[in-house]
Amino acid sequence: MYYIWTEDKNEGLHFWNLVKDYLACDDLIVESKESNQGILFALSTLKPKKQE
């Protein structure tokens, strides 16, 4: 799965959903984090994958 996070919940979100549909990319998820702060918070909760 691949994610695109946008700070916008209107035109930016609509644009990335159109790109996803145009590319027919089923493993791409587009989400709005509603603000730059929302994106920063989401990034701070990510954990790196353990390398084997």
ModelCIF file with pLDDT and N, C-alpha, C, O atoms, coordinates in Angstrom:
data_MODEL
#
_entry.id   MODEL 
#
_entity.id                         1 
_entity.type                       polymer 
_entity.pdbx_number_of_molecules   1 
#
_entity_poly.entity_id                      1 
_entity_poly.type                           'polypeptide(L)' 
_entity_poly.nstd_linkage                   no 
_entity_poly.nstd_monomer                   no 
_entity_poly.pdbx_seq_one_letter_code       MYYIWTEDKNEGLHFWNLVKDYLACDDLIVESKESNQGILFALSTLKPKKQE 
_entity_poly.pdbx_seq_one_letter_code_can   MYYIWTEDKNEGLHFWNLVKDYLACDDLIVESKESNQGILFALSTLKPKKQE 
_entity_poly.pdbx_strand_id                 A 
#
loop_
_entity_poly_seq.entity_id 
_entity_poly_seq.num 
_entity_poly_seq.mon_id 
_entity_poly_seq.hetero 
1 1  MET n 
1 2  TYR n 
1 3  TYR n 
1 4  ILE n 
1 5  TRP n 
1 6  THR n 
1 7  GLU n 
1 8  ASP n 
1 9  LYS n 
1 10 ASN n 
1 11 GLU n 
1 12 GLY n 
1 13 LEU n 
1 14 HIS n 
1 15 PHE n 
1 16 TRP n 
1 17 ASN n 
1 18 LEU n 
1 19 VAL n 
1 20 LYS n 
1 21 ASP n 
1 22 TYR n 
1 23 LEU n 
1 24 ALA n 
1 25 CYS n 
1 26 ASP n 
1 27 ASP n 
1 28 LEU n 
1 29 ILE n 
1 30 VAL n 
1 31 GLU n 
1 32 SER n 
1 33 LYS n 
1 34 GLU n 
1 35 SER n 
1 36 ASN n 
1 37 GLN n 
1 38 GLY n 
1 39 ILE n 
1 40 LEU n 
1 41 PHE n 
1 42 ALA n 
1 43 LEU n 
1 44 SER n 
1 45 THR n 
1 46 LEU n 
1 47 LYS n 
1 48 PRO n 
1 49 LYS n 
1 50 LYS n 
1 51 GLN n 
1 52 GLU n 
#
_struct_asym.id          A 
_struct_asym.entity_id   1 
#
loop_
_ma_qa_metric.id 
_ma_qa_metric.mode 
_ma_qa_metric.name 
_ma_qa_metric.software_group_id 
_ma_qa_metric.type 
1 global pLDDT . pLDDT 
2 local  pLDDT . pLDDT 
#
_ma_qa_metric_global.metric_id      1 
_ma_qa_metric_global.metric_value   88.15 
_ma_qa_metric_global.model_id       1 
_ma_qa_metric_global.ordinal_id     1 
#
loop_
_ma_qa_metric_local.label_asym_id 
_ma_qa_metric_local.label_comp_id 
_ma_qa_metric_local.label_seq_id 
_ma_qa_metric_local.metric_id 
_ma_qa_metric_local.metric_value 
_ma_qa_metric_local.model_id 
_ma_qa_metric_local.ordinal_id 
A MET 1  2 83.00 1 1  
A TYR 2  2 87.00 1 2  
A TYR 3  2 87.00 1 3  
A ILE 4  2 88.00 1 4  
A TRP 5  2 90.00 1 5  
A THR 6  2 89.00 1 6  
A GLU 7  2 88.00 1 7  
A ASP 8  2 84.00 1 8  
A LYS 9  2 85.00 1 9  
A ASN 10 2 88.00 1 10 
A GLU 11 2 90.00 1 11 
A GLY 12 2 88.00 1 12 
A LEU 13 2 91.00 1 13 
A HIS 14 2 94.00 1 14 
A PHE 15 2 94.00 1 15 
A TRP 16 2 92.00 1 16 
A ASN 17 2 92.00 1 17 
A LEU 18 2 93.00 1 18 
A VAL 19 2 92.00 1 19 
A LYS 20 2 92.00 1 20 
A ASP 21 2 92.00 1 21 
A TYR 22 2 93.00 1 22 
A LEU 23 2 90.00 1 23 
A ALA 24 2 89.00 1 24 
A CYS 25 2 82.00 1 25 
A ASP 26 2 85.00 1 26 
A ASP 27 2 89.00 1 27 
A LEU 28 2 90.00 1 28 
A ILE 29 2 92.00 1 29 
A VAL 30 2 93.00 1 30 
A GLU 31 2 91.00 1 31 
A SER 32 2 91.00 1 32 
A LYS 33 2 91.00 1 33 
A GLU 34 2 89.00 1 34 
A SER 35 2 90.00 1 35 
A ASN 36 2 89.00 1 36 
A GLN 37 2 91.00 1 37 
A GLY 38 2 90.00 1 38 
A ILE 39 2 90.00 1 39 
A LEU 40 2 91.00 1 40 
A PHE 41 2 92.00 1 41 
A ALA 42 2 89.00 1 42 
A LEU 43 2 89.00 1 43 
A SER 44 2 90.00 1 44 
A THR 45 2 89.00 1 45 
A LEU 46 2 86.00 1 46 
A LYS 47 2 84.00 1 47 
A PRO 48 2 83.00 1 48 
A LYS 49 2 81.00 1 49 
A LYS 50 2 80.00 1 50 
A GLN 51 2 72.00 1 51 
A GLU 52 2 64.00 1 52 
#
loop_
_atom_site.group_PDB 
_atom_site.id 
_atom_site.type_symbol 
_atom_site.label_atom_id 
_atom_site.label_alt_id 
_atom_site.label_comp_id 
_atom_site.label_asym_id 
_atom_site.label_entity_id 
_atom_site.label_seq_id 
_atom_site.pdbx_PDB_ins_code 
_atom_site.Cartn_x 
_atom_site.Cartn_y 
_atom_site.Cartn_z 
_atom_site.occupancy 
_atom_site.B_iso_or_equiv 
_atom_site.pdbx_formal_charge 
_atom_site.auth_seq_id 
_atom_site.auth_comp_id 
_atom_site.auth_asym_id 
_atom_site.auth_atom_id 
_atom_site.pdbx_PDB_model_num 
ATOM 1   N N  . MET A 1 1  ? 0.832   -1.181 0.000   1.00 83.00 ? 1  MET A N  1 
ATOM 2   C CA . MET A 1 1  ? 0.000   0.000  0.000   1.00 83.00 ? 1  MET A CA 1 
ATOM 3   C C  . MET A 1 1  ? 0.884   1.255  0.000   1.00 83.00 ? 1  MET A C  1 
ATOM 4   O O  . MET A 1 1  ? 1.925   1.318  0.654   1.00 83.00 ? 1  MET A O  1 
ATOM 5   N N  . TYR A 1 2  ? 0.433   2.216  -0.739  1.00 87.00 ? 2  TYR A N  1 
ATOM 6   C CA . TYR A 1 2  ? 1.086   3.520  -0.785  1.00 87.00 ? 2  TYR A CA 1 
ATOM 7   C C  . TYR A 1 2  ? 0.059   4.566  -0.377  1.00 87.00 ? 2  TYR A C  1 
ATOM 8   O O  . TYR A 1 2  ? -1.126  4.450  -0.690  1.00 87.00 ? 2  TYR A O  1 
ATOM 9   N N  . TYR A 1 3  ? 0.523   5.571  0.313   1.00 87.00 ? 3  TYR A N  1 
ATOM 10  C CA . TYR A 1 3  ? -0.368  6.618  0.802   1.00 87.00 ? 3  TYR A CA 1 
ATOM 11  C C  . TYR A 1 3  ? 0.056   7.969  0.260   1.00 87.00 ? 3  TYR A C  1 
ATOM 12  O O  . TYR A 1 3  ? 1.248   8.252  0.141   1.00 87.00 ? 3  TYR A O  1 
ATOM 13  N N  . ILE A 1 4  ? -0.909  8.792  -0.063  1.00 88.00 ? 4  ILE A N  1 
ATOM 14  C CA . ILE A 1 4  ? -0.692  10.209 -0.326  1.00 88.00 ? 4  ILE A CA 1 
ATOM 15  C C  . ILE A 1 4  ? -1.514  10.948 0.709   1.00 88.00 ? 4  ILE A C  1 
ATOM 16  O O  . ILE A 1 4  ? -2.733  10.791 0.791   1.00 88.00 ? 4  ILE A O  1 
ATOM 17  N N  . TRP A 1 5  ? -0.825  11.755 1.497   1.00 90.00 ? 5  TRP A N  1 
ATOM 18  C CA . TRP A 1 5  ? -1.506  12.583 2.483   1.00 90.00 ? 5  TRP A CA 1 
ATOM 19  C C  . TRP A 1 5  ? -1.500  14.014 1.974   1.00 90.00 ? 5  TRP A C  1 
ATOM 20  O O  . TRP A 1 5  ? -0.458  14.541 1.583   1.00 90.00 ? 5  TRP A O  1 
ATOM 21  N N  . THR A 1 6  ? -2.645  14.625 1.981   1.00 89.00 ? 6  THR A N  1 
ATOM 22  C CA . THR A 1 6  ? -2.748  16.016 1.573   1.00 89.00 ? 6  THR A CA 1 
ATOM 23  C C  . THR A 1 6  ? -3.274  16.839 2.743   1.00 89.00 ? 6  THR A C  1 
ATOM 24  O O  . THR A 1 6  ? -4.030  16.347 3.580   1.00 89.00 ? 6  THR A O  1 
ATOM 25  N N  . GLU A 1 7  ? -2.863  18.088 2.783   1.00 88.00 ? 7  GLU A N  1 
ATOM 26  C CA . GLU A 1 7  ? -3.338  18.959 3.861   1.00 88.00 ? 7  GLU A CA 1 
ATOM 27  C C  . GLU A 1 7  ? -4.716  19.522 3.547   1.00 88.00 ? 7  GLU A C  1 
ATOM 28  O O  . GLU A 1 7  ? -5.402  20.041 4.428   1.00 88.00 ? 7  GLU A O  1 
ATOM 29  N N  . ASP A 1 8  ? -5.109  19.418 2.304   1.00 84.00 ? 8  ASP A N  1 
ATOM 30  C CA . ASP A 1 8  ? -6.349  20.015 1.834   1.00 84.00 ? 8  ASP A CA 1 
ATOM 31  C C  . ASP A 1 8  ? -7.468  18.976 1.838   1.00 84.00 ? 8  ASP A C  1 
ATOM 32  O O  . ASP A 1 8  ? -7.242  17.812 1.506   1.00 84.00 ? 8  ASP A O  1 
ATOM 33  N N  . LYS A 1 9  ? -8.651  19.392 2.206   1.00 85.00 ? 9  LYS A N  1 
ATOM 34  C CA . LYS A 1 9  ? -9.771  18.454 2.163   1.00 85.00 ? 9  LYS A CA 1 
ATOM 35  C C  . LYS A 1 9  ? -10.723 18.772 1.023   1.00 85.00 ? 9  LYS A C  1 
ATOM 36  O O  . LYS A 1 9  ? -11.797 18.177 0.929   1.00 85.00 ? 9  LYS A O  1 
ATOM 37  N N  . ASN A 1 10 ? -10.341 19.707 0.154   1.00 88.00 ? 10 ASN A N  1 
ATOM 38  C CA . ASN A 1 10 ? -11.208 20.081 -0.957  1.00 88.00 ? 10 ASN A CA 1 
ATOM 39  C C  . ASN A 1 10 ? -10.524 19.797 -2.294  1.00 88.00 ? 10 ASN A C  1 
ATOM 40  O O  . ASN A 1 10 ? -10.502 18.654 -2.749  1.00 88.00 ? 10 ASN A O  1 
ATOM 41  N N  . GLU A 1 11 ? -9.971  20.826 -2.918  1.00 90.00 ? 11 GLU A N  1 
ATOM 42  C CA . GLU A 1 11 ? -9.404  20.693 -4.256  1.00 90.00 ? 11 GLU A CA 1 
ATOM 43  C C  . GLU A 1 11 ? -8.188  19.774 -4.294  1.00 90.00 ? 11 GLU A C  1 
ATOM 44  O O  . GLU A 1 11 ? -8.046  18.977 -5.221  1.00 90.00 ? 11 GLU A O  1 
ATOM 45  N N  . GLY A 1 12 ? -7.315  19.874 -3.304  1.00 88.00 ? 12 GLY A N  1 
ATOM 46  C CA . GLY A 1 12 ? -6.131  19.016 -3.277  1.00 88.00 ? 12 GLY A CA 1 
ATOM 47  C C  . GLY A 1 12 ? -6.492  17.550 -3.165  1.00 88.00 ? 12 GLY A C  1 
ATOM 48  O O  . GLY A 1 12 ? -5.921  16.709 -3.859  1.00 88.00 ? 12 GLY A O  1 
ATOM 49  N N  . LEU A 1 13 ? -7.430  17.244 -2.302  1.00 91.00 ? 13 LEU A N  1 
ATOM 50  C CA . LEU A 1 13 ? -7.894  15.867 -2.136  1.00 91.00 ? 13 LEU A CA 1 
ATOM 51  C C  . LEU A 1 13 ? -8.567  15.383 -3.418  1.00 91.00 ? 13 LEU A C  1 
ATOM 52  O O  . LEU A 1 13 ? -8.345  14.253 -3.853  1.00 91.00 ? 13 LEU A O  1 
ATOM 53  N N  . HIS A 1 14 ? -9.377  16.228 -4.011  1.00 94.00 ? 14 HIS A N  1 
ATOM 54  C CA . HIS A 1 14 ? -10.048 15.875 -5.260  1.00 94.00 ? 14 HIS A CA 1 
ATOM 55  C C  . HIS A 1 14 ? -9.024  15.611 -6.366  1.00 94.00 ? 14 HIS A C  1 
ATOM 56  O O  . HIS A 1 14 ? -9.163  14.649 -7.121  1.00 94.00 ? 14 HIS A O  1 
ATOM 57  N N  . PHE A 1 15 ? -7.995  16.464 -6.466  1.00 94.00 ? 15 PHE A N  1 
ATOM 58  C CA . PHE A 1 15 ? -6.947  16.290 -7.471  1.00 94.00 ? 15 PHE A CA 1 
ATOM 59  C C  . PHE A 1 15 ? -6.264  14.938 -7.325  1.00 94.00 ? 15 PHE A C  1 
ATOM 60  O O  . PHE A 1 15 ? -6.131  14.206 -8.305  1.00 94.00 ? 15 PHE A O  1 
ATOM 61  N N  . TRP A 1 16 ? -5.832  14.598 -6.122  1.00 92.00 ? 16 TRP A N  1 
ATOM 62  C CA . TRP A 1 16 ? -5.117  13.336 -5.931  1.00 92.00 ? 16 TRP A CA 1 
ATOM 63  C C  . TRP A 1 16 ? -6.013  12.125 -6.142  1.00 92.00 ? 16 TRP A C  1 
ATOM 64  O O  . TRP A 1 16 ? -5.538  11.083 -6.593  1.00 92.00 ? 16 TRP A O  1 
ATOM 65  N N  . ASN A 1 17 ? -7.286  12.239 -5.829  1.00 92.00 ? 17 ASN A N  1 
ATOM 66  C CA . ASN A 1 17 ? -8.217  11.145 -6.133  1.00 92.00 ? 17 ASN A CA 1 
ATOM 67  C C  . ASN A 1 17 ? -8.387  10.972 -7.645  1.00 92.00 ? 17 ASN A C  1 
ATOM 68  O O  . ASN A 1 17 ? -8.513  9.848  -8.130  1.00 92.00 ? 17 ASN A O  1 
ATOM 69  N N  . LEU A 1 18 ? -8.392  12.085 -8.389  1.00 93.00 ? 18 LEU A N  1 
ATOM 70  C CA . LEU A 1 18 ? -8.457  11.992 -9.851  1.00 93.00 ? 18 LEU A CA 1 
ATOM 71  C C  . LEU A 1 18 ? -7.207  11.331 -10.415 1.00 93.00 ? 18 LEU A C  1 
ATOM 72  O O  . LEU A 1 18 ? -7.299  10.507 -11.325 1.00 93.00 ? 18 LEU A O  1 
ATOM 73  N N  . VAL A 1 19 ? -6.034  11.688 -9.881  1.00 92.00 ? 19 VAL A N  1 
ATOM 74  C CA . VAL A 1 19 ? -4.785  11.061 -10.321 1.00 92.00 ? 19 VAL A CA 1 
ATOM 75  C C  . VAL A 1 19 ? -4.831  9.566  -10.055 1.00 92.00 ? 19 VAL A C  1 
ATOM 76  O O  . VAL A 1 19 ? -4.472  8.763  -10.916 1.00 92.00 ? 19 VAL A O  1 
ATOM 77  N N  . LYS A 1 20 ? -5.271  9.200  -8.869  1.00 92.00 ? 20 LYS A N  1 
ATOM 78  C CA . LYS A 1 20 ? -5.394  7.776  -8.503  1.00 92.00 ? 20 LYS A CA 1 
ATOM 79  C C  . LYS A 1 20 ? -6.317  7.046  -9.472  1.00 92.00 ? 20 LYS A C  1 
ATOM 80  O O  . LYS A 1 20 ? -5.984  5.961  -9.949  1.00 92.00 ? 20 LYS A O  1 
ATOM 81  N N  . ASP A 1 21 ? -7.469  7.632  -9.764  1.00 92.00 ? 21 ASP A N  1 
ATOM 82  C CA . ASP A 1 21 ? -8.422  7.006  -10.679 1.00 92.00 ? 21 ASP A CA 1 
ATOM 83  C C  . ASP A 1 21 ? -7.866  6.927  -12.099 1.00 92.00 ? 21 ASP A C  1 
ATOM 84  O O  . ASP A 1 21 ? -8.054  5.921  -12.782 1.00 92.00 ? 21 ASP A O  1 
ATOM 85  N N  . TYR A 1 22 ? -7.184  7.977  -12.545 1.00 93.00 ? 22 TYR A N  1 
ATOM 86  C CA . TYR A 1 22 ? -6.617  8.009  -13.889 1.00 93.00 ? 22 TYR A CA 1 
ATOM 87  C C  . TYR A 1 22 ? -5.551  6.930  -14.057 1.00 93.00 ? 22 TYR A C  1 
ATOM 88  O O  . TYR A 1 22 ? -5.480  6.283  -15.102 1.00 93.00 ? 22 TYR A O  1 
ATOM 89  N N  . LEU A 1 23 ? -4.727  6.735  -13.035 1.00 90.00 ? 23 LEU A N  1 
ATOM 90  C CA . LEU A 1 23 ? -3.668  5.732  -13.104 1.00 90.00 ? 23 LEU A CA 1 
ATOM 91  C C  . LEU A 1 23 ? -4.174  4.333  -12.793 1.00 90.00 ? 23 LEU A C  1 
ATOM 92  O O  . LEU A 1 23 ? -3.441  3.357  -12.958 1.00 90.00 ? 23 LEU A O  1 
ATOM 93  N N  . ALA A 1 24 ? -5.411  4.226  -12.348 1.00 89.00 ? 24 ALA A N  1 
ATOM 94  C CA . ALA A 1 24 ? -6.015  2.939  -11.963 1.00 89.00 ? 24 ALA A CA 1 
ATOM 95  C C  . ALA A 1 24 ? -5.102  2.206  -10.992 1.00 89.00 ? 24 ALA A C  1 
ATOM 96  O O  . ALA A 1 24 ? -4.787  1.027  -11.159 1.00 89.00 ? 24 ALA A O  1 
ATOM 97  N N  . CYS A 1 25 ? -4.693  2.942  -9.980  1.00 82.00 ? 25 CYS A N  1 
ATOM 98  C CA . CYS A 1 25 ? -3.756  2.406  -8.992  1.00 82.00 ? 25 CYS A CA 1 
ATOM 99  C C  . CYS A 1 25 ? -4.540  1.993  -7.743  1.00 82.00 ? 25 CYS A C  1 
ATOM 100 O O  . CYS A 1 25 ? -4.887  2.832  -6.911  1.00 82.00 ? 25 CYS A O  1 
ATOM 101 N N  . ASP A 1 26 ? -4.811  0.702  -7.626  1.00 85.00 ? 26 ASP A N  1 
ATOM 102 C CA . ASP A 1 26 ? -5.624  0.214  -6.519  1.00 85.00 ? 26 ASP A CA 1 
ATOM 103 C C  . ASP A 1 26 ? -4.881  0.177  -5.189  1.00 85.00 ? 26 ASP A C  1 
ATOM 104 O O  . ASP A 1 26 ? -5.510  0.154  -4.131  1.00 85.00 ? 26 ASP A O  1 
ATOM 105 N N  . ASP A 1 27 ? -3.537  0.171  -5.229  1.00 89.00 ? 27 ASP A N  1 
ATOM 106 C CA . ASP A 1 27 ? -2.791  0.099  -3.978  1.00 89.00 ? 27 ASP A CA 1 
ATOM 107 C C  . ASP A 1 27 ? -2.386  1.487  -3.471  1.00 89.00 ? 27 ASP A C  1 
ATOM 108 O O  . ASP A 1 27 ? -1.509  1.606  -2.616  1.00 89.00 ? 27 ASP A O  1 
ATOM 109 N N  . LEU A 1 28 ? -3.025  2.531  -4.000  1.00 90.00 ? 28 LEU A N  1 
ATOM 110 C CA . LEU A 1 28 ? -2.769  3.899  -3.571  1.00 90.00 ? 28 LEU A CA 1 
ATOM 111 C C  . LEU A 1 28 ? -3.960  4.397  -2.768  1.00 90.00 ? 28 LEU A C  1 
ATOM 112 O O  . LEU A 1 28 ? -5.103  4.321  -3.219  1.00 90.00 ? 28 LEU A O  1 
ATOM 113 N N  . ILE A 1 29 ? -3.682  4.904  -1.582  1.00 92.00 ? 29 ILE A N  1 
ATOM 114 C CA . ILE A 1 29 ? -4.730  5.440  -0.711  1.00 92.00 ? 29 ILE A CA 1 
ATOM 115 C C  . ILE A 1 29 ? -4.484  6.935  -0.534  1.00 92.00 ? 29 ILE A C  1 
ATOM 116 O O  . ILE A 1 29 ? -3.384  7.357  -0.175  1.00 92.00 ? 29 ILE A O  1 
ATOM 117 N N  . VAL A 1 30 ? -5.512  7.722  -0.789  1.00 93.00 ? 30 VAL A N  1 
ATOM 118 C CA . VAL A 1 30 ? -5.424  9.177  -0.657  1.00 93.00 ? 30 VAL A CA 1 
ATOM 119 C C  . VAL A 1 30 ? -6.218  9.585  0.574   1.00 93.00 ? 30 VAL A C  1 
ATOM 120 O O  . VAL A 1 30 ? -7.396  9.253  0.705   1.00 93.00 ? 30 VAL A O  1 
ATOM 121 N N  . GLU A 1 31 ? -5.559  10.310 1.476   1.00 91.00 ? 31 GLU A N  1 
ATOM 122 C CA . GLU A 1 31 ? -6.216  10.763 2.703   1.00 91.00 ? 31 GLU A CA 1 
ATOM 123 C C  . GLU A 1 31 ? -5.944  12.237 2.936   1.00 91.00 ? 31 GLU A C  1 
ATOM 124 O O  . GLU A 1 31 ? -4.870  12.737 2.602   1.00 91.00 ? 31 GLU A O  1 
ATOM 125 N N  . SER A 1 32 ? -6.905  12.924 3.502   1.00 91.00 ? 32 SER A N  1 
ATOM 126 C CA . SER A 1 32 ? -6.722  14.304 3.914   1.00 91.00 ? 32 SER A CA 1 
ATOM 127 C C  . SER A 1 32 ? -6.386  14.337 5.400   1.00 91.00 ? 32 SER A C  1 
ATOM 128 O O  . SER A 1 32 ? -7.076  13.730 6.218   1.00 91.00 ? 32 SER A O  1 
ATOM 129 N N  . LYS A 1 33 ? -5.329  15.046 5.734   1.00 91.00 ? 33 LYS A N  1 
ATOM 130 C CA . LYS A 1 33 ? -4.983  15.252 7.142   1.00 91.00 ? 33 LYS A CA 1 
ATOM 131 C C  . LYS A 1 33 ? -5.436  16.623 7.622   1.00 91.00 ? 33 LYS A C  1 
ATOM 132 O O  . LYS A 1 33 ? -5.196  16.996 8.770   1.00 91.00 ? 33 LYS A O  1 
ATOM 133 N N  . GLU A 1 34 ? -6.097  17.375 6.735   1.00 89.00 ? 34 GLU A N  1 
ATOM 134 C CA . GLU A 1 34 ? -6.791  18.637 7.003   1.00 89.00 ? 34 GLU A CA 1 
ATOM 135 C C  . GLU A 1 34 ? -5.899  19.823 7.348   1.00 89.00 ? 34 GLU A C  1 
ATOM 136 O O  . GLU A 1 34 ? -6.379  20.957 7.353   1.00 89.00 ? 34 GLU A O  1 
ATOM 137 N N  . SER A 1 35 ? -4.615  19.602 7.636   1.00 90.00 ? 35 SER A N  1 
ATOM 138 C CA . SER A 1 35 ? -3.716  20.725 7.910   1.00 90.00 ? 35 SER A CA 1 
ATOM 139 C C  . SER A 1 35 ? -2.267  20.232 7.891   1.00 90.00 ? 35 SER A C  1 
ATOM 140 O O  . SER A 1 35 ? -2.003  19.030 7.915   1.00 90.00 ? 35 SER A O  1 
ATOM 141 N N  . ASN A 1 36 ? -1.345  21.182 7.849   1.00 89.00 ? 36 ASN A N  1 
ATOM 142 C CA . ASN A 1 36 ? 0.063   20.815 7.959   1.00 89.00 ? 36 ASN A CA 1 
ATOM 143 C C  . ASN A 1 36 ? 0.342   20.141 9.298   1.00 89.00 ? 36 ASN A C  1 
ATOM 144 O O  . ASN A 1 36 ? 1.128   19.197 9.376   1.00 89.00 ? 36 ASN A O  1 
ATOM 145 N N  . GLN A 1 37 ? -0.301  20.626 10.335  1.00 91.00 ? 37 GLN A N  1 
ATOM 146 C CA . GLN A 1 37 ? -0.115  20.034 11.662  1.00 91.00 ? 37 GLN A CA 1 
ATOM 147 C C  . GLN A 1 37 ? -0.599  18.586 11.682  1.00 91.00 ? 37 GLN A C  1 
ATOM 148 O O  . GLN A 1 37 ? 0.008   17.735 12.333  1.00 91.00 ? 37 GLN A O  1 
ATOM 149 N N  . GLY A 1 38 ? -1.687  18.309 10.973  1.00 90.00 ? 38 GLY A N  1 
ATOM 150 C CA . GLY A 1 38 ? -2.187  16.945 10.881  1.00 90.00 ? 38 GLY A CA 1 
ATOM 151 C C  . GLY A 1 38 ? -1.196  16.016 10.193  1.00 90.00 ? 38 GLY A C  1 
ATOM 152 O O  . GLY A 1 38 ? -1.034  14.863 10.593  1.00 90.00 ? 38 GLY A O  1 
ATOM 153 N N  . ILE A 1 39 ? -0.535  16.522 9.157   1.00 90.00 ? 39 ILE A N  1 
ATOM 154 C CA . ILE A 1 39 ? 0.491   15.733 8.470   1.00 90.00 ? 39 ILE A CA 1 
ATOM 155 C C  . ILE A 1 39 ? 1.678   15.496 9.390   1.00 90.00 ? 39 ILE A C  1 
ATOM 156 O O  . ILE A 1 39 ? 2.194   14.380 9.457   1.00 90.00 ? 39 ILE A O  1 
ATOM 157 N N  . LEU A 1 40 ? 2.117   16.526 10.098  1.00 91.00 ? 40 LEU A N  1 
ATOM 158 C CA . LEU A 1 40 ? 3.242   16.371 11.027  1.00 91.00 ? 40 LEU A CA 1 
ATOM 159 C C  . LEU A 1 40 ? 2.914   15.377 12.132  1.00 91.00 ? 40 LEU A C  1 
ATOM 160 O O  . LEU A 1 40 ? 3.764   14.571 12.510  1.00 91.00 ? 40 LEU A O  1 
ATOM 161 N N  . PHE A 1 41 ? 1.710   15.423 12.645  1.00 92.00 ? 41 PHE A N  1 
ATOM 162 C CA . PHE A 1 41 ? 1.312   14.476 13.684  1.00 92.00 ? 41 PHE A CA 1 
ATOM 163 C C  . PHE A 1 41 ? 1.317   13.048 13.143  1.00 92.00 ? 41 PHE A C  1 
ATOM 164 O O  . PHE A 1 41 ? 1.807   12.130 13.801  1.00 92.00 ? 41 PHE A O  1 
ATOM 165 N N  . ALA A 1 42 ? 0.768   12.866 11.938  1.00 89.00 ? 42 ALA A N  1 
ATOM 166 C CA . ALA A 1 42 ? 0.744   11.527 11.337  1.00 89.00 ? 42 ALA A CA 1 
ATOM 167 C C  . ALA A 1 42 ? 2.163   11.014 11.104  1.00 89.00 ? 42 ALA A C  1 
ATOM 168 O O  . ALA A 1 42 ? 2.433   9.834  11.329  1.00 89.00 ? 42 ALA A O  1 
ATOM 169 N N  . LEU A 1 43 ? 3.062   11.870 10.663  1.00 89.00 ? 43 LEU A N  1 
ATOM 170 C CA . LEU A 1 43 ? 4.454   11.462 10.450  1.00 89.00 ? 43 LEU A CA 1 
ATOM 171 C C  . LEU A 1 43 ? 5.131   11.072 11.757  1.00 89.00 ? 43 LEU A C  1 
ATOM 172 O O  . LEU A 1 43 ? 5.945   10.149 11.791  1.00 89.00 ? 43 LEU A O  1 
ATOM 173 N N  . SER A 1 44 ? 4.793   11.773 12.827  1.00 90.00 ? 44 SER A N  1 
ATOM 174 C CA . SER A 1 44 ? 5.438   11.487 14.115  1.00 90.00 ? 44 SER A CA 1 
ATOM 175 C C  . SER A 1 44 ? 4.991   10.143 14.693  1.00 90.00 ? 44 SER A C  1 
ATOM 176 O O  . SER A 1 44 ? 5.665   9.588  15.561  1.00 90.00 ? 44 SER A O  1 
ATOM 177 N N  . THR A 1 45 ? 3.864   9.618  14.217  1.00 89.00 ? 45 THR A N  1 
ATOM 178 C CA . THR A 1 45 ? 3.386   8.336  14.733  1.00 89.00 ? 45 THR A CA 1 
ATOM 179 C C  . THR A 1 45 ? 3.878   7.141  13.910  1.00 89.00 ? 45 THR A C  1 
ATOM 180 O O  . THR A 1 45 ? 3.663   5.990  14.290  1.00 89.00 ? 45 THR A O  1 
ATOM 181 N N  . LEU A 1 46 ? 4.539   7.420  12.780  1.00 86.00 ? 46 LEU A N  1 
ATOM 182 C CA . LEU A 1 46 ? 5.057   6.328  11.954  1.00 86.00 ? 46 LEU A CA 1 
ATOM 183 C C  . LEU A 1 46 ? 6.246   5.663  12.629  1.00 86.00 ? 46 LEU A C  1 
ATOM 184 O O  . LEU A 1 46 ? 7.023   6.308  13.332  1.00 86.00 ? 46 LEU A O  1 
ATOM 185 N N  . LYS A 1 47 ? 6.369   4.390  12.408  1.00 84.00 ? 47 LYS A N  1 
ATOM 186 C CA . LYS A 1 47 ? 7.503   3.636  12.935  1.00 84.00 ? 47 LYS A CA 1 
ATOM 187 C C  . LYS A 1 47 ? 8.202   2.957  11.770  1.00 84.00 ? 47 LYS A C  1 
ATOM 188 O O  . LYS A 1 47 ? 7.537   2.379  10.910  1.00 84.00 ? 47 LYS A O  1 
ATOM 189 N N  . PRO A 1 48 ? 9.532   3.014  11.722  1.00 83.00 ? 48 PRO A N  1 
ATOM 190 C CA . PRO A 1 48 ? 10.243  2.387  10.613  1.00 83.00 ? 48 PRO A CA 1 
ATOM 191 C C  . PRO A 1 48 ? 10.122  0.864  10.649  1.00 83.00 ? 48 PRO A C  1 
ATOM 192 O O  . PRO A 1 48 ? 9.999   0.259  11.715  1.00 83.00 ? 48 PRO A O  1 
ATOM 193 N N  . LYS A 1 49 ? 10.160  0.267  9.475   1.00 81.00 ? 49 LYS A N  1 
ATOM 194 C CA . LYS A 1 49 ? 10.138  -1.190 9.381   1.00 81.00 ? 49 LYS A CA 1 
ATOM 195 C C  . LYS A 1 49 ? 11.471  -1.726 9.875   1.00 81.00 ? 49 LYS A C  1 
ATOM 196 O O  . LYS A 1 49 ? 12.515  -1.112 9.658   1.00 81.00 ? 49 LYS A O  1 
ATOM 197 N N  . LYS A 1 50 ? 11.431  -2.857 10.529  1.00 80.00 ? 50 LYS A N  1 
ATOM 198 C CA . LYS A 1 50 ? 12.665  -3.488 10.964  1.00 80.00 ? 50 LYS A CA 1 
ATOM 199 C C  . LYS A 1 50 ? 13.309  -4.179 9.782   1.00 80.00 ? 50 LYS A C  1 
ATOM 200 O O  . LYS A 1 50 ? 12.656  -4.914 9.041   1.00 80.00 ? 50 LYS A O  1 
ATOM 201 N N  . GLN A 1 51 ? 14.594  -3.936 9.614   1.00 72.00 ? 51 GLN A N  1 
ATOM 202 C CA . GLN A 1 51 ? 15.318  -4.591 8.539   1.00 72.00 ? 51 GLN A CA 1 
ATOM 203 C C  . GLN A 1 51 ? 15.758  -5.962 8.989   1.00 72.00 ? 51 GLN A C  1 
ATOM 204 O O  . GLN A 1 51 ? 16.256  -6.130 10.102  1.00 72.00 ? 51 GLN A O  1 
ATOM 205 N N  . GLU A 1 52 ? 15.577  -6.942 8.128   1.00 64.00 ? 52 GLU A N  1 
ATOM 206 C CA . GLU A 1 52 ? 15.931  -8.311 8.478   1.00 64.00 ? 52 GLU A CA 1 
ATOM 207 C C  . GLU A 1 52 ? 17.239  -8.704 7.861   1.00 64.00 ? 52 GLU A C  1 
ATOM 208 O O  . GLU A 1 52 ? 17.696  -9.832 8.050   1.00 64.00 ? 52 GLU A O  1 
#
